[in-house]
Amino acid sequence: MRWWKILGLAGFAGVAATGVVIARAERRRRAYTPEEIRTRLRQRLAEATREEIEPPQDSGRS
């Protein structure tokens, strides 16, 4: 019956570790100022529209 305890503790540790990773990512996401978020969104929009306008480059095939 002892291995059930070990398995339970391992599962609990896995859940706790996942929570730590999620909390860290959330903290990092919330660290941006609204102006930084706007700037990044504008950059992504500019890149996306530029890719739509410019045709893809030839990969060198003849």
C-alpha positions as CSV (number, residue, x, y, z in Angstrom):
1,M,0.0,0.0,0.0
2,R,3.0,2.3,0.4
3,W,3.5,2.8,-3.4
4,W,0.0,4.4,-3.5
5,K,1.2,7.0,-1.1
6,I,4.3,7.7,-3.2
7,L,2.2,8.0,-6.3
8,G,-0.2,10.4,-4.6
9,L,2.7,12.6,-3.3
10,A,4.2,12.6,-6.8
11,G,0.8,13.7,-8.3
12,F,0.5,16.4,-5.7
13,A,4.0,17.7,-6.5
14,G,3.1,17.7,-10.2
15,V,0.0,19.8,-9.6
16,A,1.9,22.2,-7.4
17,A,4.7,22.6,-9.9
18,T,2.2,23.3,-12.7
19,G,0.6,26.0,-10.5
20,V,3.9,27.6,-10.0
21,V,4.6,27.7,-13.7
22,I,1.2,29.2,-14.5
23,A,1.5,31.8,-11.7
24,R,5.0,32.8,-13.0
25,A,3.7,33.2,-16.6
26,E,0.7,35.3,-15.4
27,R,3.0,37.5,-13.4
28,R,5.2,38.0,-16.4
29,R,2.2,38.8,-18.6
30,R,0.8,41.4,-16.1
31,A,4.2,43.1,-15.8
32,Y,3.7,44.9,-19.2
33,T,2.4,48.4,-19.1
34,P,-0.6,49.3,-21.4
35,E,1.7,51.3,-23.6
36,E,4.1,48.3,-24.1
37,I,1.1,46.1,-25.0
38,R,-0.1,48.7,-27.6
39,T,3.4,48.9,-29.1
40,R,3.8,45.2,-29.4
41,L,0.3,44.8,-30.9
42,R,1.1,47.5,-33.4
43,Q,4.4,45.8,-34.3
44,R,2.6,42.5,-34.8
45,L,-0.1,44.1,-37.0
46,A,2.6,45.8,-39.1
47,E,4.4,42.5,-39.6
48,A,1.2,40.7,-40.5
49,T,0.1,43.3,-43.0
50,R,3.5,43.5,-44.6
51,E,3.5,39.7,-45.1
52,E,0.1,39.9,-46.8
53,I,1.3,42.6,-49.2
54,E,4.8,41.2,-50.0
55,P,4.8,37.9,-51.8
56,P,6.8,35.1,-50.2
57,Q,10.5,35.0,-51.2
58,D,11.5,32.3,-53.7
59,S,13.3,29.5,-51.9
60,G,16.0,29.3,-54.7
61,R,14.5,26.4,-56.6
62,S,14.9,26.5,-60.4
